[in-house]
Amino acid sequence: MKNDGGPAFPWGGEIRGGMSLRDFFAGMALQGICANSCGEQLEPWDWVWSDLAMYSYRAADAMLAEREKE
C-alpha cells in the first residue's frame, strides 16, 4: 500500500475518513497542470485525462517522499 500521508484534514486528532493527504496533493497538482498546461498549447478536449491523473499522483508521491526526508 502506498503512503497516503494520512488524512488531509484531521479533526481534533480523530480520523474520520475523507480525503488523504496524497489525494489532496494530487488534486492541487492537477489544478496547476490544468491551469498552466505545462506550456503546451493544448485545448482541454485534447487532454488525456488518465495521463493527467497519473502525473498528478506522481507529483503527490514526490511531495510525500520529500516530506519524509525532514
N, C-alpha and C positions, 0 to 999 in steps of 0.2 A: 504494500500500500504506500502510495506517495505521501510525503509530508504535505499536509494541507495547511499547516500553520496554525491550526486550532480555529476557534470561532473568530470571525471578523469583528463582531461587536458583542463581546461578553457583557453580561448584565450582573453586576454585583458578585462576580466570581462564579456565578452559576452558568452552566452550559445548557442552553435551551434549544439547541438546534439552529437552523438557519444557515446562512452563508459562511463558508470557510474563508480564511484569510487568502488562500490560494485563489478561490473564486473571485474575491474582491479585487485582488491584484490583476487577475486575467481580465476582468471587466474594465478596469481602468486602462490597461494596456490596449484593449480592443477599442476603447473610446479614442485613445490617442492615435491609433493606427487609422481609424476611420476618419478622424478629423484632419489628419495630415496626409494620408495615403502614401506615406514614405517617399514623397517626392514624385511618385508616378502619376501620370495623367490618366487615371482610371476613373470611370464613372461607377457608381455603386452597382449598377446592373452587370458590370464586368467582373466584379469581385467574386472570388471563390470562397464562400463563407466558411467552409470546413478548413481551408488553409488559414484564414484569418483567425479562427478559433485555435488552431494548432499553434500559430505563432504567439498568440496571446497567452496561452498556457505555458509555452516555453519561456516567455518573459517572466511570468509569475513564478515559475520554478527557479529561474535565475535569481529573482529577488529574494525568495525564501532561502536559497543556498547562501546568498551573500549575507543575509540576516543571521544565519547560523554562525558565521565567522566571528561575529562580535562577542 
